[in-house]
Amino acid sequence: MVFNVNMKTQKVKVDRTDVIFTVREDRSKLGDLHISKGAVVWFPANAQRGHRVSWRELAAFMEEDGERCETR
């Protein structure tokens, strides 16, 4: 299982333009992750509609369900 994550963006502050990560597993596209100043939206491959969470919801999810593994 190999994941390939690509980012499409210009050198801009995340403001009105989303930062987009395309996520692939092996050669299959899993989806696109859109990051904006207001929220994070996951668009599964070939989906018209995404799944949106606010930054607060994402932080709560990561702290409650995420696995502790890295240090800064």
TORPA-4810 file (N, C-alpha, C, O; in nm, 3 decimals):
<nodes>
NODE_1_0.085_-0.117_0.000_0.000_0.000_0.000_0.090_0.123_0.000_0.158_0.152_0.099_M
NODE_2_0.090_0.196_-0.110_0.171_0.315_-0.125_0.078_0.434_-0.144_-0.008_0.432_-0.231_V
NODE_3_0.095_0.535_-0.061_0.015_0.655_-0.074_0.096_0.762_-0.146_0.215_0.778_-0.121_F
NODE_4_0.030_0.834_-0.234_0.093_0.943_-0.306_0.005_1.065_-0.283_-0.113_1.064_-0.318_N
NODE_5_0.062_1.170_-0.225_-0.012_1.291_-0.195_0.052_1.406_-0.270_0.171_1.433_-0.253_V
NODE_6_-0.026_1.474_-0.352_0.022_1.590_-0.427_-0.056_1.713_-0.388_-0.174_1.704_-0.354_N
NODE_7_0.009_1.828_-0.392_-0.057_1.953_-0.357_-0.060_2.043_-0.480_0.040_2.057_-0.551_M
NODE_8_-0.175_2.104_-0.505_-0.189_2.201_-0.613_-0.216_2.337_-0.552_-0.322_2.358_-0.493_K
NODE_9_-0.121_2.428_-0.563_-0.142_2.562_-0.509_-0.036_2.657_-0.564_0.064_2.614_-0.620_T
NODE_10_-0.061_2.783_-0.547_0.037_2.885_-0.576_0.091_2.933_-0.442_0.035_2.900_-0.338_Q
NODE_11_0.196_3.010_-0.445_0.248_3.065_-0.320_0.157_3.180_-0.276_0.180_3.296_-0.310_K
NODE_12_0.054_3.143_-0.200_-0.042_3.242_-0.149_-0.082_3.202_-0.009_-0.075_3.085_0.029_V
NODE_13_-0.125_3.300_0.066_-0.182_3.274_0.197_-0.315_3.202_0.176_-0.391_3.237_0.086_K
NODE_14_-0.343_3.102_0.258_-0.472_3.033_0.246_-0.579_3.132_0.287_-0.595_3.162_0.405_V
NODE_15_-0.651_3.181_0.191_-0.750_3.284_0.215_-0.870_3.256_0.127_-0.964_3.190_0.170_D
NODE_16_-0.869_3.305_0.006_-0.981_3.284_-0.086_-0.956_3.168_-0.181_-1.049_3.122_-0.248_R
NODE_17_-0.834_3.121_-0.187_-0.799_3.009_-0.274_-0.769_2.888_-0.189_-0.684_2.893_-0.101_T
NODE_18_-0.839_2.777_-0.215_-0.814_2.654_-0.141_-0.678_2.595_-0.176_-0.631_2.610_-0.289_D
NODE_19_-0.617_2.530_-0.080_-0.502_2.445_-0.106_-0.559_2.305_-0.127_-0.638_2.257_-0.046_V
NODE_20_-0.520_2.240_-0.237_-0.580_2.111_-0.273_-0.474_2.003_-0.273_-0.371_2.014_-0.340_I
NODE_21_-0.500_1.897_-0.195_-0.415_1.780_-0.194_-0.489_1.667_-0.265_-0.602_1.634_-0.229_F
NODE_22_-0.427_1.609_-0.366_-0.481_1.491_-0.433_-0.416_1.370_-0.369_-0.293_1.359_-0.365_T
NODE_23_-0.498_1.278_-0.319_-0.447_1.161_-0.246_-0.474_1.035_-0.328_-0.587_1.008_-0.369_V
NODE_24_-0.368_0.959_-0.350_-0.379_0.834_-0.425_-0.322_0.720_-0.341_-0.226_0.738_-0.267_R
NODE_25_-0.382_0.603_-0.354_-0.331_0.481_-0.294_-0.291_0.391_-0.409_-0.375_0.351_-0.489_E
NODE_26_-0.161_0.359_-0.416_-0.106_0.292_-0.533_-0.141_0.378_-0.654_-0.095_0.491_-0.663_D
NODE_27_-0.220_0.329_-0.746_-0.256_0.410_-0.864_-0.401_0.458_-0.860_-0.445_0.527_-0.951_R
NODE_28_-0.474_0.421_-0.756_-0.614_0.459_-0.745_-0.629_0.589_-0.667_-0.570_0.606_-0.561_S
NODE_29_-0.708_0.679_-0.721_-0.733_0.805_-0.652_-0.832_0.784_-0.538_-0.943_0.734_-0.559_K
NODE_30_-0.791_0.822_-0.416_-0.881_0.816_-0.301_-0.970_0.938_-0.298_-1.089_0.928_-0.267_L
NODE_31_-0.914_1.056_-0.330_-0.993_1.177_-0.330_-0.906_1.301_-0.324_-0.784_1.294_-0.335_G
NODE_32_-0.972_1.415_-0.305_-0.906_1.544_-0.294_-0.940_1.607_-0.159_-1.056_1.607_-0.118_D
NODE_33_-0.839_1.660_-0.092_-0.858_1.730_0.034_-0.842_1.879_0.007_-0.735_1.924_-0.033_L
NODE_34_-0.949_1.956_0.029_-0.947_2.101_0.008_-0.933_2.168_0.144_-1.013_2.144_0.235_H
NODE_35_-0.832_2.251_0.157_-0.807_2.322_0.282_-0.826_2.470_0.257_-0.765_2.527_0.166_I
NODE_36_-0.912_2.532_0.338_-0.934_2.676_0.328_-0.923_2.736_0.466_-0.902_2.665_0.564_S
NODE_37_-0.935_2.867_0.473_-0.923_2.930_0.604_-1.043_2.898_0.694_-1.034_2.915_0.816_K
NODE_38_-1.154_2.853_0.636_-1.273_2.827_0.715_-1.299_2.683_0.751_-1.366_2.654_0.850_G
NODE_39_-1.246_2.590_0.669_-1.280_2.450_0.691_-1.189_2.360_0.608_-1.105_2.405_0.531_A
NODE_40_-1.211_2.230_0.628_-1.145_2.126_0.551_-1.255_2.044_0.485_-1.352_2.006_0.551_V
NODE_41_-1.242_2.017_0.355_-1.345_1.941_0.283_-1.278_1.824_0.211_-1.180_1.843_0.138_V
NODE_42_-1.331_1.704_0.232_-1.283_1.584_0.165_-1.380_1.547_0.055_-1.499_1.528_0.079_W
NODE_43_-1.327_1.538_-0.069_-1.406_1.494_-0.184_-1.358_1.355_-0.224_-1.250_1.342_-0.281_F
NODE_44_-1.435_1.250_-0.195_-1.396_1.116_-0.239_-1.382_1.114_-0.392_-1.442_1.196_-0.461_P
NODE_45_-1.305_1.020_-0.442_-1.286_1.008_-0.587_-1.420_1.000_-0.658_-1.509_0.927_-0.615_A
NODE_46_-1.434_1.075_-0.765_-1.554_1.075_-0.850_-1.680_1.122_-0.779_-1.791_1.092_-0.824_N
NODE_47_-1.666_1.195_-0.668_-1.784_1.245_-0.596_-1.811_1.390_-0.635_-1.718_1.467_-0.658_A
NODE_48_-1.936_1.426_-0.643_-1.976_1.563_-0.671_-1.981_1.648_-0.544_-1.958_1.769_-0.548_Q
NODE_49_-2.010_1.583_-0.432_-2.024_1.655_-0.305_-1.918_1.608_-0.208_-1.877_1.492_-0.208_R
NODE_50_-1.872_1.703_-0.125_-1.768_1.671_-0.029_-1.821_1.657_0.113_-1.940_1.673_0.139_G
NODE_51_-1.728_1.626_0.203_-1.758_1.613_0.346_-1.680_1.724_0.417_-1.557_1.722_0.419_H
NODE_52_-1.752_1.819_0.476_-1.691_1.938_0.534_-1.686_1.929_0.684_-1.781_1.885_0.748_R
NODE_53_-1.572_1.970_0.742_-1.560_1.985_0.887_-1.489_2.117_0.914_-1.400_2.158_0.840_V
NODE_54_-1.528_2.181_1.022_-1.462_2.304_1.062_-1.327_2.270_1.124_-1.299_2.154_1.155_S
NODE_55_-1.244_2.371_1.141_-1.115_2.350_1.205_-1.132_2.299_1.347_-1.055_2.214_1.392_W
NODE_56_-1.232_2.350_1.419_-1.257_2.302_1.557_-1.298_2.155_1.557_-1.252_2.078_1.641_R
NODE_57_-1.384_2.115_1.463_-1.427_1.976_1.454_-1.310_1.885_1.418_-1.298_1.775_1.471_E
NODE_58_-1.224_1.931_1.328_-1.107_1.853_1.290_-1.012_1.836_1.409_-0.960_1.727_1.432_L
NODE_59_-0.990_1.945_1.483_-0.902_1.938_1.600_-0.957_1.841_1.704_-0.883_1.760_1.759_A
NODE_60_-1.088_1.848_1.730_-1.150_1.757_1.827_-1.138_1.612_1.781_-1.105_1.524_1.861_A
NODE_61_-1.164_1.586_1.653_-1.153_1.451_1.600_-1.010_1.397_1.614_-0.990_1.285_1.660_F
NODE_62_-0.912_1.478_1.576_-0.773_1.433_1.583_-0.729_1.406_1.726_-0.658_1.309_1.753_M
NODE_63_-0.771_1.492_1.819_-0.733_1.474_1.958_-0.802_1.354_2.023_-0.743_1.287_2.107_E
NODE_64_-0.926_1.326_1.984_-1.001_1.215_2.042_-0.972_1.082_1.974_-0.958_0.979_2.040_E
NODE_65_-0.963_1.084_1.840_-0.953_0.958_1.766_-0.817_0.933_1.701_-0.787_0.821_1.660_D
NODE_66_-0.736_1.037_1.692_-0.607_1.021_1.628_-0.507_0.949_1.717_-0.518_0.952_1.839_G
NODE_67_-0.412_0.886_1.654_-0.308_0.812_1.729_-0.189_0.904_1.752_-0.139_0.967_1.658_E
NODE_68_-0.144_0.913_1.877_-0.026_0.995_1.907_0.096_0.924_1.853_0.121_0.808_1.884_R
NODE_69_0.174_0.996_1.771_0.288_0.927_1.711_0.405_1.017_1.678_0.517_0.968_1.665_C
NODE_70_0.384_1.145_1.665_0.493_1.231_1.620_0.519_1.344_1.718_0.431_1.386_1.793_E
NODE_71_0.642_1.393_1.714_0.678_1.510_1.793_0.724_1.620_1.699_0.762_1.594_1.585_T
NODE_72_0.720_1.742_1.747_0.772_1.853_1.667_0.899_1.900_1.728_0.961_1.994_1.677_R
</nodes>
